[in-house]
Protein backbone atom coordinates (compact mmCIF):
# COMPACT_ATOMS: atom_id res chain seq x y z
CA UNK A 1 0.00 0.00 0.00
CA UNK A 2 1.28 3.47 -0.89
CA UNK A 3 1.79 6.13 1.74
CA UNK A 4 -0.74 8.97 1.53
CA UNK A 5 0.59 12.48 0.97
CA UNK A 6 -2.68 14.25 0.13
CA UNK A 7 -5.18 14.16 2.99
CA UNK A 8 -8.61 15.59 2.24
CA UNK A 9 -11.15 16.76 4.77
CA UNK A 10 -14.55 15.04 4.82
CA UNK A 11 -17.20 16.71 2.61
CA UNK A 12 -19.61 17.32 5.51
CA UNK A 13 -16.85 18.90 7.58
CA UNK A 14 -15.76 20.99 4.59
CA UNK A 15 -19.27 22.46 4.37
CA UNK A 16 -19.18 23.43 8.06
CA UNK A 17 -15.67 24.86 7.70
CA UNK A 18 -16.64 26.74 4.55
CA UNK A 19 -19.65 28.29 6.28
CA UNK A 20 -17.41 29.52 9.12
CA UNK A 21 -14.93 30.92 6.59
CA UNK A 22 -17.59 32.81 4.66
CA UNK A 23 -19.02 34.35 7.84
CA UNK A 24 -15.53 35.64 8.75
CA UNK A 25 -14.39 36.30 5.20
CA UNK A 26 -13.59 39.98 5.73
CA UNK A 27 -12.15 39.72 9.26
CA UNK A 28 -8.59 40.86 9.75
CA UNK A 29 -6.01 38.26 10.80
CA UNK A 30 -6.38 38.76 14.56
CA UNK A 31 -10.20 38.83 14.47
CA UNK A 32 -10.26 35.70 12.31
CA UNK A 33 -7.94 33.91 14.76
CA UNK A 34 -10.11 34.95 17.74
CA UNK A 35 -13.27 33.80 15.95
CA UNK A 36 -11.51 30.51 15.08
CA UNK A 37 -10.60 29.90 18.73
CA UNK A 38 -14.18 30.59 19.82
CA UNK A 39 -15.59 28.40 17.02
CA UNK A 40 -13.36 25.42 17.82
CA UNK A 41 -14.43 25.51 21.48
CA UNK A 42 -18.14 25.69 20.61
CA UNK A 43 -19.87 22.59 22.06
CA UNK A 44 -21.73 22.01 18.78
CA UNK A 45 -18.51 22.09 16.73
CA UNK A 46 -16.12 20.21 19.04
CA UNK A 47 -17.56 16.74 18.27
CA UNK A 48 -17.25 17.41 14.54
CA UNK A 49 -13.61 18.43 14.93
CA UNK A 50 -12.87 15.40 17.12
CA UNK A 51 -14.56 13.06 14.62
CA UNK A 52 -12.62 14.53 11.70
CA UNK A 53 -9.36 14.43 13.69
CA UNK A 54 -9.93 10.76 14.50
CA UNK A 55 -10.66 9.98 10.85
CA UNK A 56 -7.54 11.74 9.57
CA UNK A 57 -5.37 10.13 12.26
CA UNK A 58 -6.74 6.72 11.31
CA UNK A 59 -5.84 7.40 7.66
CA UNK A 60 -2.26 8.15 8.73
CA UNK A 61 -2.10 11.95 8.95
CA UNK A 62 0.77 12.85 11.27
CA UNK A 63 0.64 16.65 11.33
CA UNK A 64 -1.32 19.12 13.44
CA UNK A 65 -4.90 18.52 12.29
CA UNK A 66 -6.33 21.67 13.87
CA UNK A 67 -3.63 23.70 12.08
CA UNK A 68 -4.56 22.01 8.77
CA UNK A 69 -8.20 22.94 9.37
CA UNK A 70 -7.28 26.53 10.27
CA UNK A 71 -5.15 26.98 7.16
CA UNK A 72 -7.91 25.54 4.98
CA UNK A 73 -10.43 27.93 6.53
CA UNK A 74 -8.18 30.99 6.46
CA UNK A 75 -6.43 30.63 3.13
CA UNK A 76 -8.70 28.49 0.94
CA UNK A 77 -12.38 28.49 1.89
CA UNK A 78 -12.40 32.17 2.93
CA UNK A 79 -11.40 33.34 -0.54
CA UNK A 80 -13.12 30.62 -2.55
CA UNK A 81 -15.84 31.94 -4.84
CA UNK A 82 -19.30 30.41 -4.77
CA UNK A 83 -20.24 28.55 -7.95
CA UNK A 84 -22.68 30.84 -9.72
CA UNK A 85 -23.80 29.78 -13.17
CA UNK A 86 -24.71 33.33 -14.13
CA UNK A 87 -21.41 34.88 -13.10
CA UNK A 88 -19.34 36.31 -15.90
CA UNK A 89 -16.13 34.37 -16.25
CA UNK A 90 -13.29 35.16 -18.57
CA UNK A 91 -12.75 32.98 -21.58
CA UNK A 92 -10.99 29.76 -20.77
CA UNK A 93 -7.96 28.77 -22.74
CA UNK A 94 -8.31 25.64 -24.78
CA UNK A 95 -6.78 22.75 -22.88
CA UNK A 96 -4.01 21.02 -24.75
CA UNK A 97 -3.37 17.62 -23.23
CA UNK A 98 -0.35 15.40 -23.47
CA UNK A 99 -0.09 12.66 -26.04
CA UNK A 100 -0.99 9.09 -25.12
CA UNK A 101 2.71 8.18 -25.38
CA UNK A 102 3.60 10.75 -22.71
CA UNK A 103 0.80 9.62 -20.39
CA UNK A 104 1.71 5.98 -20.89
CA UNK A 105 5.37 6.74 -20.14
CA UNK A 106 4.36 8.55 -16.94
CA UNK A 107 2.19 5.61 -15.85
CA UNK A 108 4.96 3.11 -16.58
CA UNK A 109 7.45 5.20 -14.61
CA UNK A 110 5.12 5.38 -11.61
CA UNK A 111 4.60 1.61 -11.72
CA UNK A 112 8.38 1.09 -11.89
CA UNK A 113 8.86 3.41 -8.90
CA UNK A 114 6.32 1.46 -6.86
CA UNK A 115 7.82 -1.92 -7.83
CA UNK A 116 11.32 -0.67 -7.01
CA UNK A 117 10.16 0.58 -3.61
CA UNK A 118 8.46 -2.77 -2.92
CA UNK A 119 11.71 -4.62 -3.66
CA UNK A 120 13.65 -2.34 -1.34
CA UNK A 121 11.09 -2.53 1.42
CA UNK A 122 10.37 -6.28 1.20
CA UNK A 123 7.93 -6.03 4.12
CA UNK A 124 4.48 -5.86 2.53
CA UNK A 125 2.78 -4.81 5.78
CA UNK A 126 4.44 -1.40 5.83
CA UNK A 127 3.31 1.43 3.61
CA UNK A 128 5.53 2.29 0.68
CA UNK A 129 6.98 5.76 1.21
CA UNK A 130 7.40 7.23 -2.27
CA UNK A 131 6.65 10.90 -2.62
CA UNK A 132 5.22 12.14 -5.92
CA UNK A 133 7.79 14.95 -5.84
CA UNK A 134 10.76 12.56 -5.68
CA UNK A 135 9.19 10.35 -8.35
CA UNK A 136 8.76 13.32 -10.67
CA UNK A 137 12.38 14.38 -10.16
CA UNK A 138 13.55 10.91 -11.24
CA UNK A 139 11.10 10.97 -14.17
CA UNK A 140 12.43 14.38 -15.21
CA UNK A 141 16.04 13.16 -15.08
CA UNK A 142 15.40 9.92 -17.01
CA UNK A 143 12.95 11.25 -19.62
CA UNK A 144 14.44 14.60 -20.62
CA UNK A 145 14.27 13.72 -24.31
CA UNK A 146 10.54 13.06 -24.04
CA UNK A 147 10.08 16.49 -22.45
CA UNK A 148 12.21 18.12 -25.17
CA UNK A 149 10.11 16.40 -27.85
CA UNK A 150 6.94 17.68 -26.18
CA UNK A 151 8.45 21.19 -26.11
CA UNK A 152 9.02 21.09 -29.85
CA UNK A 153 5.55 19.62 -30.46
CA UNK A 154 3.90 22.42 -28.46
CA UNK A 155 6.26 25.01 -29.96
CA UNK A 156 7.49 26.22 -26.56
CA UNK A 157 9.88 29.03 -27.42
CA UNK A 158 10.31 31.29 -24.42
CA UNK A 159 11.56 30.51 -20.92
CA UNK A 160 8.02 31.04 -19.67
CA UNK A 161 6.65 28.49 -22.17
CA UNK A 162 9.25 25.93 -21.09
CA UNK A 163 8.61 26.59 -17.39
CA UNK A 164 4.86 26.24 -17.97
CA UNK A 165 5.35 22.96 -19.83
CA UNK A 166 7.52 21.53 -17.03
CA UNK A 167 4.88 22.66 -14.54
CA UNK A 168 2.19 20.87 -16.61
CA UNK A 169 4.35 17.71 -16.67
CA UNK A 170 4.76 17.91 -12.91
CA UNK A 171 1.04 18.36 -12.33
CA UNK A 172 0.15 15.53 -14.71
CA UNK A 173 2.68 13.25 -13.00
CA UNK A 174 1.42 14.04 -9.51
CA UNK A 175 -2.24 13.65 -10.50
CA UNK A 176 -1.58 10.30 -12.17
CA UNK A 177 0.42 9.22 -9.10
CA UNK A 178 -2.55 10.16 -6.91
CA UNK A 179 -5.01 8.30 -9.15
CA UNK A 180 -2.80 5.21 -9.13
CA UNK A 181 -2.69 5.36 -5.33
CA UNK A 182 -6.48 5.53 -5.22
CA UNK A 183 -6.73 2.54 -7.56
CA UNK A 184 -4.31 0.55 -5.41
CA UNK A 185 -6.61 1.07 -2.39
CA UNK A 186 -9.50 -0.66 -4.17
PEBELWO-V391716 format. One record per residue. N is the residue number from 1. RES is the residue in one small letter. SS is DSSP state (helix for helix, strand for strand, loop for the rest). OMEGA is omega in whole degrees, -180 to 180 (none if undefined). D_CENTER is the distance of its C-alpha to the mean C-alpha in Angstrom with 1 decimal. Layout:
# PEBELWO-V391716
N	RES	SS	OMEGA	D_CENTER
N	RES	SS	OMEGA	D_CENTER
This chain:
# PEBELWO-V391716
1	x	loop	-179	18.5
2	x	strand	177	15.3
3	x	loop	-179	13.9
4	x	loop	176	10.6
5	x	loop	-178	8.1
6	x	loop	-180	5.3
7	x	loop	-179	8.0
8	x	loop	176	8.4
9	x	loop	179	11.7
10	x	loop	-176	14.5
11	x	helix	180	15.4
12	x	helix	180	18.9
13	x	helix	178	17.8
14	x	helix	178	15.4
15	x	helix	179	18.6
16	x	helix	-180	20.7
17	x	helix	179	18.4
18	x	helix	178	18.2
19	x	helix	177	21.9
20	x	helix	-177	22.5
21	x	helix	-180	20.4
22	x	helix	178	22.4
23	x	helix	-176	25.7
24	x	loop	-175	25.0
25	x	loop	-174	23.4
26	x	loop	177	26.3
27	x	loop	173	27.0
28	x	loop	-174	27.3
29	x	helix	-178	25.3
30	x	helix	179	28.0
31	x	helix	179	28.7
32	x	helix	-180	25.1
33	x	helix	178	25.0
34	x	helix	179	28.4
35	x	helix	178	27.3
36	x	helix	-180	24.2
37	x	helix	179	26.6
38	x	helix	-178	29.0
39	x	helix	-177	26.4
40	x	helix	178	25.1
41	x	loop	177	28.7
42	x	loop	-178	29.7
43	x	helix	179	31.1
44	x	helix	-176	29.5
45	x	helix	-177	25.9
46	x	helix	179	26.3
47	x	helix	178	26.3
48	x	helix	179	23.1
49	x	helix	180	21.4
50	x	helix	179	23.2
51	x	helix	180	22.1
52	x	helix	178	18.4
53	x	helix	179	18.8
54	x	helix	-179	20.7
55	x	helix	-179	18.2
56	x	helix	177	15.3
57	x	helix	179	17.9
58	x	helix	179	19.1
59	x	helix	176	15.7
60	x	loop	179	15.8
61	x	loop	-175	14.1
62	x	loop	-177	16.3
63	x	loop	178	15.6
64	x	loop	-174	17.4
65	x	helix	180	16.2
66	x	helix	177	18.3
67	x	helix	177	16.9
68	x	helix	180	13.3
69	x	helix	-180	15.0
70	x	helix	-179	17.0
71	x	helix	177	14.4
72	x	helix	-179	12.6
73	x	helix	-174	16.1
74	x	helix	-170	17.4
75	x	helix	-179	14.9
76	x	helix	-174	12.9
77	x	helix	-179	15.2
78	x	loop	-177	18.3
79	x	loop	-178	17.8
80	x	loop	179	16.2
81	x	loop	174	19.0
82	x	loop	179	20.5
83	x	loop	176	20.6
84	x	loop	-180	24.2
85	x	loop	-177	25.6
86	x	loop	179	28.5
87	x	loop	-178	26.6
88	x	loop	179	27.4
89	x	loop	176	24.4
90	x	loop	180	24.9
91	x	loop	178	25.3
92	x	loop	175	22.2
93	x	loop	178	22.4
94	x	loop	-179	23.0
95	x	loop	176	20.0
96	x	loop	-178	21.2
97	x	loop	176	19.4
98	x	loop	178	20.0
99	x	loop	179	23.1
100	x	helix	179	23.2
101	x	helix	180	24.4
102	x	helix	-179	21.3
103	x	helix	179	18.9
104	x	helix	178	21.4
105	x	helix	177	21.5
106	x	helix	-180	17.8
107	x	helix	179	18.0
108	x	helix	180	21.1
109	x	helix	179	19.7
110	x	helix	178	16.9
111	x	helix	177	19.7
112	x	helix	179	21.9
113	x	helix	-179	19.5
114	x	helix	180	19.2
115	x	helix	178	23.0
116	x	helix	179	23.7
117	x	helix	178	21.8
118	x	helix	179	23.7
119	x	helix	-180	26.9
120	x	helix	-175	26.4
121	x	helix	178	25.4
122	x	loop	179	28.1
123	x	loop	-173	27.5
124	x	loop	-180	25.7
125	x	loop	180	25.3
126	x	loop	178	22.8
127	x	loop	180	19.1
128	x	strand	-176	18.4
129	x	loop	175	16.5
130	x	loop	177	15.1
131	x	loop	177	12.1
132	x	helix	-180	10.4
133	x	helix	180	11.5
134	x	helix	178	15.0
135	x	helix	180	15.2
136	x	helix	179	14.5
137	x	helix	178	17.2
138	x	helix	177	19.6
139	x	helix	-179	18.9
140	x	helix	-179	19.7
141	x	helix	-175	22.8
142	x	helix	-176	24.2
143	x	loop	-180	23.6
144	x	helix	-179	24.6
145	x	helix	178	27.3
146	x	helix	179	24.9
147	x	helix	178	22.9
148	x	helix	178	26.4
149	x	helix	179	27.5
150	x	helix	177	24.6
151	x	helix	-180	25.4
152	x	helix	179	29.0
153	x	helix	-180	28.1
154	x	helix	179	26.1
155	x	loop	176	28.7
156	x	loop	-174	26.5
157	x	loop	-177	29.2
158	x	loop	177	28.1
159	x	helix	180	25.9
160	x	helix	178	23.5
161	x	helix	-180	23.4
162	x	helix	179	22.8
163	x	helix	178	20.0
164	x	helix	179	18.4
165	x	helix	178	18.9
166	x	helix	177	17.4
167	x	helix	177	14.3
168	x	helix	177	14.2
169	x	helix	-178	14.9
170	x	helix	-180	12.1
171	x	helix	179	9.6
172	x	helix	-180	11.7
173	x	helix	-178	11.9
174	x	helix	178	8.3
175	x	helix	179	8.0
176	x	helix	176	11.4
177	x	helix	180	10.7
178	x	helix	179	8.3
179	x	helix	180	11.1
180	x	helix	178	13.7
181	x	helix	178	12.6
182	x	helix	179	12.8
183	x	helix	-180	16.1
184	x	helix	178	17.4
185	x	helix	-175	17.2
186	x	loop	none	19.5
